[in-house]
Amino acid sequence: MSKPKHPRTLAETEAQAVTRNIRVSPRKLNLVAALIRNKPAAQAVATLTFSKRRIAHDVKKTLQSAIANAENNHQLDVDQLVVVRAEVGKSIVMRRFHARGRGRSSRIEKFFSHLKIVVAEKAAEAETTEQKAA
């Protein structure tokens, strides 16, 4: 007897990748995640490749993992993938102390983050009709 299979929470045209415990604060990671939200996957990869932020490399690896999951696990067309969601969450906080003058101390907090990227397949016809309407 085994447990029942967990139902899939994403749609059939979606795939995701999750990276946990990234050593950067959620505020800084969210700035990089905002660069790729609602962009085509190829354009998002190009944006992250030429970003000057240190964490952009880890976000790019997560995005490429989501694209690979879409292609290999769900048989989606890579050329039509769009970054639907890029969610940033708070993780653990390492607390350190810093010696100050007169025998006092202050606390240093080192934040960690979670990142979830969801890509979905969008039809090319739907994009052209949206562009004509705009």
PAFIPA-436562 format. One line per field, with one value per residue: residue number from 0; x, y, z of N, C-alpha, C in turn. Coordinates in nm, 4 decimals, padded with zeros to 6 digits, always signed. Each point is the difference from the previous one (the first is absolute). Last residue first. Layout:
seq (NUM  ...);
nxx (X  ...);
nyy (Y  ...);
nzz (Z  ...);
caxx (X  ...);
cayy (Y  ...);
cazz (Z  ...);
cxx (X  ...);
cyy (Y  ...);
czz (Z  ...);
END
This chain:
seq (133  132  131  130  129  128  127  126  125  124  123  122  121  120  119  118  117  116  115  114  113  112  111  110  109  108  107  106  105  104  103  102  101  100  99  98  97  96  95  94  93  92  91  90  89  88  87  86  85  84  83  82  81  80  79  78  77  76  75  74  73  72  71  70  69  68  67  66  65  64  63  62  61  60  59  58  57  56  55  54  53  52  51  50  49  48  47  46  45  44  43  42  41  40  39  38  37  36  35  34  33  32  31  30  29  28  27  26  25  24  23  22  21  20  19  18  17  16  15  14  13  12  11  10  9  8  7  6  5  4  3  2  1  0);
nxx (-00.3482  -00.1947  +00.2716  +00.2728  -00.1962  -00.0523  +00.3725  +00.0947  -00.2352  +00.1404  +00.3517  -00.0264  +00.1938  +00.1831  +00.2857  +00.3003  +00.2128  +00.3329  +00.1957  +00.3433  +00.1950  +00.3743  +00.3101  +00.3369  +00.2602  +00.1267  +00.2316  +00.0491  +00.2791  +00.2632  +00.3641  +00.3596  +00.2386  +00.0100  -00.0963  -00.0730  -00.3277  -00.2896  -00.3956  -00.3852  -00.3279  -00.4608  -00.3683  -00.3481  -00.3697  -00.1654  -00.1833  -00.1551  -00.1803  -00.3278  -00.1325  +00.3108  +00.0286  +00.0654  +00.0251  +00.3633  +00.0782  -00.3746  -00.1717  -00.0355  +00.1110  +00.4221  +00.3905  -00.0117  -00.0691  +00.3440  +00.3692  -00.0356  +00.0736  +00.4457  +00.2216  -00.0615  +00.2689  +00.4352  +00.0487  +00.0200  +00.4168  +00.2932  -00.0659  +00.1611  +00.3159  -00.0598  -00.0204  -00.2255  -00.0843  -00.2045  -00.4728  -00.2999  -00.0875  -00.3158  -00.4496  -00.1857  -00.1549  -00.4281  -00.4089  -00.2722  -00.2097  +00.3038  +00.4763  +00.2269  -00.0793  +00.2644  +00.3746  -00.0724  -00.0853  +00.3502  +00.1510  -00.2544  +00.0292  +00.4950  +00.4077  +00.2188  -00.3356  -00.3363  -00.3249  -00.2775  -00.3164  -00.3433  -00.4112  -00.4388  -00.4931  -00.4125  -00.3537  -00.1246  +00.0869  +00.0369  -00.0390  -00.0601  +00.1599  -00.0464  -00.0663  +00.2260  +00.1044  +00.0404);
nyy (+04.6154  -00.4039  -00.2979  -00.3002  -00.3950  -00.3632  -00.2776  -00.3380  -00.4103  -00.3360  -00.3029  -00.2898  -00.1764  -00.2691  +00.0314  +00.0050  +00.1500  +00.0127  +00.1300  +00.0457  +00.1754  +00.1692  +00.2551  +00.3444  +00.2223  +00.3785  +00.2135  +00.3101  +00.2172  +00.1657  +00.2040  +00.2179  +00.4159  +00.0577  -00.3899  -00.4984  -00.3716  -00.4867  -00.3438  -00.3494  -00.1874  -00.1848  -00.2579  +00.0268  +00.2353  +00.1085  +00.1022  -00.1126  +00.0427  -00.1533  -00.0545  -00.0660  -00.2578  -00.3029  -00.2170  -00.2345  -00.4549  -00.3974  -00.4533  -00.4390  -00.1703  -00.1206  +00.1956  +00.4832  +00.2945  +00.0247  +00.2699  +00.4585  +00.1332  +00.0452  +00.3979  +00.3594  +00.0133  +00.1688  +00.4671  +00.2313  +00.0287  +00.3371  +00.4502  +00.2299  +00.3672  +00.4486  +00.2529  -00.1673  -00.2489  -00.4345  -00.0022  +00.1203  -00.3256  -00.3334  +00.1132  -00.0179  -00.4131  -00.1449  +00.3528  +00.3197  +00.1349  +00.0351  +00.0731  +00.3413  -00.0166  -00.2599  +00.1946  +00.2424  -00.2494  -00.1542  +00.2762  +00.0029  -00.3757  -00.1461  -00.3487  -00.4713  -00.4397  -00.3978  -00.2702  -00.0574  -00.2186  -00.0361  -00.1632  +00.0016  -00.0507  -00.0872  -00.2633  +00.2047  +00.0015  -00.2381  -00.5632  -00.4353  -00.4493  -00.5288  -00.3819  -00.3603  -00.5072  -00.5679);
nzz (-02.9223  -00.1826  -00.2498  +00.2386  +00.1687  -00.2922  -00.0732  +00.3195  -00.0167  -00.3015  +00.1085  +00.4628  +00.4774  +00.4725  +00.4768  +00.5109  +00.5133  +00.4725  +00.5293  +00.4716  +00.5339  +00.4059  +00.4453  +00.3385  +00.4450  +00.4164  +00.4818  +00.4850  +00.4404  +00.5008  +00.4231  +00.2748  -00.1203  -00.5244  -00.3511  -00.2945  -00.2265  -00.1449  -00.2446  -00.2598  -00.4372  -00.2392  -00.3811  -00.3711  -00.3877  -00.5217  -00.5493  -00.5490  -00.5213  -00.4598  -00.4529  -00.4517  -00.4808  -00.5042  -00.4568  -00.2254  +00.1448  +00.0377  +00.2647  +00.2833  +00.4631  +00.2241  -00.2230  -00.0955  +00.3668  +00.3208  -00.0969  +00.0913  +00.4411  +00.1356  -00.1047  +00.2957  +00.3831  -00.0466  -00.0050  +00.4058  +00.2107  -00.1516  +00.1393  +00.4064  +00.0399  -00.3053  -00.4199  -00.4933  -00.4222  -00.0481  +00.0747  -00.3463  -00.3294  +00.0924  -00.0617  -00.4335  -00.1554  +00.1529  -00.0088  +00.3192  +00.4387  +00.4170  +00.1224  +00.2761  +00.4764  +00.2971  +00.2090  +00.3929  +00.3923  +00.2811  +00.3491  +00.3982  +00.3002  +00.1557  -00.0258  -00.0729  -00.0651  +00.0600  -00.3022  -00.5042  -00.4359  -00.4762  -00.3966  -00.4066  -00.3348  -00.2689  +00.1954  +00.4824  +00.5325  +00.4142  +00.0701  +00.3368  +00.2682  +00.1322  +00.3751  +00.3280  +00.1086  +00.0913);
caxx (+00.0656  -00.0996  -00.0839  +00.0793  +00.0172  -00.1259  -00.0159  +00.0888  -00.0540  -00.1151  +00.0491  -00.0139  -00.1001  +00.0006  -00.1185  -00.0094  -00.0994  -00.0264  -00.0787  -00.0401  -00.0476  -00.1239  -00.0052  -00.1260  +00.0318  -00.0918  +00.0063  -00.0341  -00.1183  -00.0026  -00.1329  -00.0436  -00.0405  +00.0777  -00.0038  +00.0463  +00.1112  +00.0141  +00.1374  +00.0250  +00.1153  +00.0841  +00.0601  +00.0489  +00.0972  -00.0463  +00.1114  -00.0353  +00.1319  +00.0209  -00.1280  +00.0132  -00.0016  -00.0072  -00.1220  -00.0061  +00.0900  +00.0837  -00.0455  -00.0029  -00.1371  -00.1009  +00.0228  +00.0302  -00.1110  -00.1125  +00.0320  -00.0144  -00.1438  -00.0552  +00.0361  -00.0831  -00.1344  +00.0043  +00.0083  -00.1348  -00.0819  +00.0489  -00.0624  -00.0969  +00.0650  -00.0244  +00.1200  -00.0249  +00.0740  +00.1385  +00.0782  +00.0040  +00.0930  +00.1348  +00.0337  +00.0348  +00.1280  +00.1096  +00.0301  +00.0810  -00.0839  -00.1422  -00.0379  +00.0508  -00.0893  -00.1166  +00.0420  +00.0366  -00.1228  -00.0392  +00.0936  -00.0161  -00.1151  -00.1230  -00.0226  +00.0609  +00.0967  +00.1132  -00.0196  +00.1314  +00.0096  +00.1257  +00.0630  +00.1074  +00.0942  +00.0923  +00.0728  -00.0750  +00.0145  -00.0579  +00.0829  -00.0514  -00.0326  +00.0821  -00.0551  -00.0826  +00.0750  -00.0852);
cayy (+00.1053  +00.0721  +00.0785  +00.1100  +00.0971  +00.0707  +00.0940  +00.1138  +00.0845  +00.0732  +00.1143  -00.0178  +00.0912  +00.0053  -00.0552  +00.0355  -00.0779  +00.0538  -00.0920  +00.0497  -00.1061  +00.0131  -00.0990  -00.0553  -00.0431  -00.1016  -00.0006  -00.1213  +00.0200  -00.0750  -00.0345  -00.1321  +00.0001  +00.0686  +00.1451  +00.0687  +00.0857  +00.1219  +00.0114  +00.1148  -00.0261  +00.1166  +00.0155  -00.1250  +00.0152  -00.0203  +00.0067  +00.0279  -00.0099  +00.0432  +00.0436  -00.0038  +00.1331  +00.0108  +00.0703  +00.1306  +00.0936  +00.0632  +00.1309  +00.0071  +00.0322  -00.0675  -00.1429  -00.0728  +00.0147  -00.0782  -00.1406  -00.0217  +00.0012  -00.1242  -00.1040  +00.0175  -00.0447  -00.1459  -00.0540  +00.0110  -00.1037  -00.1300  -00.0274  -00.1073  -00.1273  -00.0459  +00.0189  +00.0776  +00.1252  -00.0227  -00.0447  +00.1079  +00.1016  -00.0562  +00.0013  +00.1370  +00.0305  -00.0680  -00.1286  +00.0111  +00.0223  -00.0327  -00.1071  +00.0204  +00.0934  -00.0750  -00.0769  +00.0952  +00.0424  -00.1025  +00.0052  +00.1283  -00.0037  +00.0435  +00.1398  +00.0922  +00.0791  +00.0457  +00.0353  +00.0031  +00.0635  -00.0375  +00.0861  -00.0749  +00.0697  +00.0768  -00.0917  -00.0378  +00.0877  +00.1305  +00.1056  +00.0611  +00.1402  +00.0930  +00.0393  +00.1193  +00.1248  +00.1174);
cazz (+00.0792  +00.0793  -00.0916  -00.0506  +00.1083  +00.0149  -00.1108  +00.0180  +00.1055  -00.0533  -00.0772  -00.1446  -00.0551  -00.1452  -00.0646  -00.1416  -00.0744  -00.1333  -00.0827  -00.1316  -00.0886  -00.0759  -00.1068  -00.0483  -00.1357  -00.0528  -00.1452  -00.0737  -00.0833  -00.1252  -00.0500  +00.0431  +00.1407  +00.1039  -00.0101  +00.1202  -00.0354  +00.0777  +00.0482  +00.0871  +00.0862  +00.0250  +00.1326  +00.0554  +00.1071  +00.1368  +00.0939  +00.1387  +00.0616  +00.1380  +00.0541  +00.1454  +00.0606  +00.1454  +00.0397  -00.0648  +00.0669  -00.1012  -00.0435  -00.1461  -00.0383  +00.0807  +00.0173  -00.1228  -00.0944  +00.0504  -00.0243  -00.1447  -00.0292  +00.0521  -00.0962  -00.1191  +00.0354  +00.0109  -00.1365  -00.0556  +00.0623  -00.0469  -00.1294  +00.0157  +00.0312  +00.1359  +00.0815  +00.1204  -00.0039  -00.0414  +00.1155  +00.0988  -00.0497  +00.0126  +00.1423  +00.0345  -00.0640  +00.0692  -00.0628  -00.1209  -00.1187  +00.0071  -00.0923  -00.1363  -00.0692  -00.0468  -00.1173  -00.1050  -00.0660  -00.0958  -00.1130  -00.0700  -00.0915  +00.0653  -00.0346  +00.0959  -00.0754  +00.0808  +00.1397  +00.0635  +00.1308  +00.0637  +00.0988  +00.0669  +00.0872  -00.0839  -00.0896  -00.1197  -00.1158  +00.0300  -00.0590  -00.1232  +00.0264  -00.0742  -00.1298  +00.0083  -00.0060  +00.0000);
cxx (+00.0371  +00.0633  -00.1002  -00.0801  +00.0781  +00.0077  -00.1315  -00.0183  +00.0867  -00.0557  -00.1164  +00.0444  -00.0038  -00.1145  +00.0125  -00.1218  -00.0021  -00.0950  -00.0306  -00.0770  -00.0417  -00.0333  -00.1370  +00.0219  -00.1191  +00.0350  -00.0902  +00.0129  -00.0194  -00.1250  +00.0110  -00.1381  -00.0622  -00.0648  +00.0815  +00.0038  +00.0407  +00.1261  +00.0085  +00.1426  +00.0255  +00.1132  +00.0796  +00.0591  +00.0382  +00.1143  -00.0564  +00.1239  -00.0198  +00.1465  +00.0175  -00.1290  +00.0136  +00.0101  -00.0130  -00.1217  -00.0132  +00.0827  +00.0992  -00.0597  -00.0164  -00.1419  -00.1122  +00.0030  +00.0230  -00.1179  -00.1115  +00.0276  -00.0262  -00.1496  -00.0493  +00.0308  -00.0934  -00.1381  +00.0033  -00.0031  -00.1433  -00.0843  +00.0434  -00.0655  -00.0982  +00.0615  -00.0167  +00.1276  -00.0290  +00.0819  +00.1473  +00.0867  +00.0137  +00.1035  +00.1410  +00.0400  +00.0462  +00.1358  +00.1272  +00.0121  +00.0804  -00.0704  -00.1482  -00.0545  +00.0450  -00.0962  -00.1187  +00.0401  +00.0273  -00.1247  -00.0372  +00.0893  -00.0199  -00.1153  -00.1313  -00.0057  +00.0538  +00.1110  +00.1325  -00.0199  +00.1450  +00.0108  +00.1353  +00.0704  +00.1038  +00.1039  +00.1028  +00.0864  -00.0872  +00.0074  -00.0669  +00.0887  -00.0500  -00.0476  +00.0873  -00.0595  -00.0960  +00.0899);
cyy (+00.1203  +00.1176  +00.0836  +00.0886  +00.1214  +00.1035  +00.0751  +00.1013  +00.1239  +00.0958  +00.0832  +00.1267  -00.0193  +00.0892  +00.0179  -00.0694  +00.0522  -00.0948  +00.0690  -00.1081  +00.0648  -00.1297  +00.0092  -00.1020  -00.0785  -00.0283  -00.1134  +00.0237  -00.1234  +00.0390  -00.0841  -00.0411  -00.1333  -00.0127  +00.0603  +00.1501  +00.0771  +00.0725  +00.1241  -00.0078  +00.1245  -00.0432  +00.1301  +00.0285  -00.1366  +00.0122  -00.0131  -00.0071  +00.0432  -00.0169  +00.0557  +00.0583  -00.0181  +00.1451  +00.0167  +00.0808  +00.1402  +00.1109  +00.0580  +00.1315  +00.0205  +00.0206  -00.0711  -00.1509  -00.0839  +00.0056  -00.0908  -00.1457  -00.0242  -00.0090  -00.1367  -00.1060  +00.0109  -00.0567  -00.1532  -00.0577  +00.0030  -00.1137  -00.1359  -00.0379  -00.1160  -00.1378  -00.0510  +00.0086  +00.0909  +00.1284  -00.0210  -00.0386  +00.1153  +00.1027  -00.0544  +00.0105  +00.1420  +00.0347  -00.0599  -00.1376  +00.0246  +00.0402  -00.0331  -00.1025  +00.0252  +00.0901  -00.0783  -00.0720  +00.1040  +00.0413  -00.1019  +00.0076  +00.1308  -00.0022  +00.0407  +00.1435  +00.1069  +00.0637  +00.0423  +00.0496  -00.0088  +00.0812  -00.0546  +00.0963  -00.0956  +00.0752  +00.0732  -00.0901  -00.0484  +00.0963  +00.1349  +00.1159  +00.0639  +00.1430  +00.1065  +00.0294  +00.1178  +00.1239);
czz (-00.0827  +00.0740  +00.0775  -00.0937  -00.0485  +00.1118  +00.0096  -00.1120  +00.0198  +00.1042  -00.0532  -00.0720  -00.1507  -00.0464  -00.1496  -00.0592  -00.1421  -00.0710  -00.1318  -00.0728  -00.1313  -00.0718  -00.0669  -00.1106  -00.0518  -00.1446  -00.0469  -00.1493  -00.0857  -00.0773  -00.1262  -00.0479  +00.0418  +00.1380  +00.1148  -00.0245  +00.1248  -00.0430  +00.0884  +00.0542  +00.0829  +00.0924  +00.0095  +00.1381  +00.0546  +00.0986  +00.1402  +00.0883  +00.1445  +00.0366  +00.1401  +00.0591  +00.1509  +00.0459  +00.1512  +00.0425  -00.0590  +00.0646  -00.0998  -00.0508  -00.1501  -00.0501  +00.0745  +00.0219  -00.1252  -00.0956  +00.0509  -00.0340  -00.1477  -00.0272  +00.0449  -00.1045  -00.1200  +00.0326  +00.0026  -00.1406  -00.0515  +00.0579  -00.0552  -00.1327  -00.0025  +00.0221  +00.1427  +00.0835  +00.1192  +00.0099  -00.0352  +00.1192  +00.0999  -00.0452  +00.0236  +00.1473  +00.0348  -00.0614  +00.0598  -00.0644  -00.1273  -00.1285  +00.0018  -00.0983  -00.1434  -00.0763  -00.0562  -00.1280  -00.1086  -00.0760  -00.1072  -00.1233  -00.0761  -00.1005  +00.0651  -00.0525  +00.0938  -00.0835  +00.0634  +00.1422  +00.0478  +00.1280  +00.0424  +00.0944  +00.0571  +00.0826  -00.0857  -00.0875  -00.1143  -00.1182  +00.0202  -00.0455  -00.1295  +00.0251  -00.0656  -00.1371  +00.0093  +00.0000);
END
